[in-house]
Amino acid sequence: MAAPSRERWSKEFSRWFDWVLEEAEIYDYGRYPVKGMGVWRPYGFQIRRRVVDLIRSVLDASGHEEVLFPLLIPEHLLRKESEHVRGFEAEVYWVTHGGREPLDVKLALRPTSETSISYMESFWIKSYRDLPRLFYQVVSIFRYETKATRPLIRLREVTTFKEAHTVHDSFEDADRQVEEAIGLYKRIFDELGIPYVISKRPEWDKFAGAVYTVAFDTVMPDGRVLQIGTVHHLGQNFTIPFEVRFQRRDELIDYAWQTSYGLSDRVIATLIAIHGDDRGPVLPPNVAPIQVVVIPIPARSEEDTARVEKALNELEERLREAGIRYRVDRREDVRPGRKYYEWEARGVPVRIELGPREAREGSLVLVRRDTLEKRKVEASRVQEELEKLFEEIRSELRNRAWKWLETKVRRVETVEEARKILEEERGIVELPWCGRQECGLRLEEMVEAGVLGSPLEKPEWVKGRRCPVCGQPAVTSIRVAKKY
C-alpha cells in the first residue's frame, strides 16, 4: 500500500490541525467560554504528560531542581525591572478584587516568573558556595494575546509552560549555562523528532530584560515559522533590582548572574503537526499514549472464534510482559475498516491485525502508521519485532522531518528573491547582513516578514557578500520568515 498523502497536511494545515485535535480527542478548543483557553482531553493529556515527563527527565538528569511558585505576582514585584514590565504590561491579566472587596495590591496572573523567582532567590543565595543553582517549574502562565488565538500555538492560558531559572557567580558561567540549555533543548527536540533552526534573536526582538536571547524555530506544514523554545542570558538585570547578592571567593559582595529558558504547549503542537499526513498525526512511539492497537478480525465459525480469542489472550500476555502500551479494540458493532481509520486518526504507531488465518498460522500482521507498510511476523517474536519497528518509525519520522525543514530554508542575496520565496513558498530565507539594526528593521519592512535573527556562528557562505539593504560587507546572515 502506498504511503499516506501529505498534501492536505501542508496545503490545508489550519483546517487539518483543527480536525486532528477534535477527531483524535486531543484538545477541545473554542467551546470553553473564555477566549484563548482550551481543555486537554484524556488522550491529549496523555501525550502532554509523556512530553512533560521527557522534559523533566532531561532537566533532572542535568542537575535542575523542580520548584512550584504561586500563580499570583504582586504589582510592585512585576514593576521592579522596568524593561521587563514594559515588555509584558500590555499582556498582563490583573486580579483586583477578593470577593467583593478591592485588594490593597493588584495581583498579576503570572505571565512569566523572572520577577517572583528573583525575589525569592534574594533570600536563598548568600555565597558563591550556593552557586550555581538550577530551578525549573511546569506551570500555567497567562498572557492577554491581542492577535488571533490558535489552539496550542497562540493562547491566553499556556497550560504547559516549562520555565527554567538559573543563578551563577559570573557572566561567563551564565554564558556556559546558555550553551548547556541549548544542548538540553536539542536533546528534547531530537527525542521527539522535531527539526529546528537555532538563531540569536536581534536586539529589538530579545526577551524583555535579557542581555541576549537564543531561540529555536521550526517550519510548520503551512510554511509559517513557529518559535518552539527560547534561552535568555539575563545578566544582572533582575538580580540588581531584587538584591540577589552573594559573597564572592575574594570575599567581596556582588550581584548574581542569571539565565532563564522556556518551552510551552507549542512543543506538543509541533509534535502533532510535523509528523502528520492526510489521515492525521503520527505519534513517535516513545510519547504515544497507545503504542499498539490490536484489531481482531471477526471469524465465521465458533472454532475460529475460539482460536482467535486464545491467540489474543496470548498476545496480550506478551505485550504486558514487554511493557508495551496497547489497546485491544473489541467493539463488535464497528467494522475493522472503521477501526483502522479511527486509530490512524489518533496517530497510534503500530496496528496489529489478528484474524482466523493468523491464529491458525501462529502469526500476526503488523502495520506501520507512518507508511502503512504491512509485515507478517511470528506471534512468538512480537516483542522483538515491535522494538525494532518502534526504532524504525522514530528514525523515519525524524529523518523525514529534517528533510522537510531543509527544503524550507533558502539562501539568497537580494530582497527581491527573498520576497518572492516568502510570498510563494514561505519557509525561512537567509540573506547576508551587515549586522546593523537599522538594516534589519528595514529588511523586515521590505520583505513584509519577521526577522528570526542570525546563526550563533558566522556562516562561511556570506564571505565576500554584501548586505542587500545598505551594500556594506556582510558580517553575518539574517533569517526572515512569515511567523506565527
QUICORCOR-V312088 format. One line per field, one symbol per residue. ss: DSSP state (a for helix, b for strand, c for the rest). psi: psi as a letter, one per 20 degrees, with the letter a starting at -180 (. if undefined). Layout:
ss: ???
psi: ???
This chain:
ss: ccccccaaaaacaaaaaaaaaaacccbbbccccccccbbbcaaaaaaaaaaaaaaaaaaaacccbbcccccbbbaaaacccaaaaaaaaaaccbbbbbccbbbbbbbbbccccaaaaaaaaaaaccbaaaccbbbbbbbbbbcccccccbcccbccbbbbbbbbbbbbccaaaaaaaaaaaaaaaaaaaaaaccccbbbbccaaaccccccbbbbbbbbcccccbbbbbbbbbbbcccccccccbbbcccccbbbcbbbbbbbccaaaaaaaaacbbccbbccccccccccbbbbbcccccaaaaaaaaaaaaaaaaaaaaccccbbbbccccccaaaaaaaaaaccccbbbbbcaaaaaacbbbbbbcccccbbbbbaaaaaaaaaaaaaaaaaaaaaaaaaaaaacbbbcccaaaaaaaaaacccbbbbbbcccaaaaaaaaaaaccbbbbbcccccaaacccbccccccbccbbbbbbcbc
psi: pqqqqjghghhlgggggggghghjlgpopihpkppjqrpprgghhhggghghgggghgggijjqpproqqhppqhhghjhoghghhhihijppppiqocipqqhpqpppohrjgghhhghhhhhphqhhiqqpoqqqorqqppnpirpqqpigorhooimoopqpqprjqghhhghhggghghghggghhhikpqqppqoqrhikrpojqgrppqpqrprhjiqpppiqqppoickhhhghjlnqqprhjjqprqrqqrqqqrahhghggggghlrahibropphhjphohpppoppqqhqhghghgghghgghgggghghikporppnjpijpqghhgggghhiijphppppoagghhhikrqpppphhijpqpprphijhgghggghghgggggggggghhgghijoqpriqhgggggghhhibbpppqqqiipghhghhhgghilrqphbqqhqpqhiipirqpigijqqpiarppqqoq.
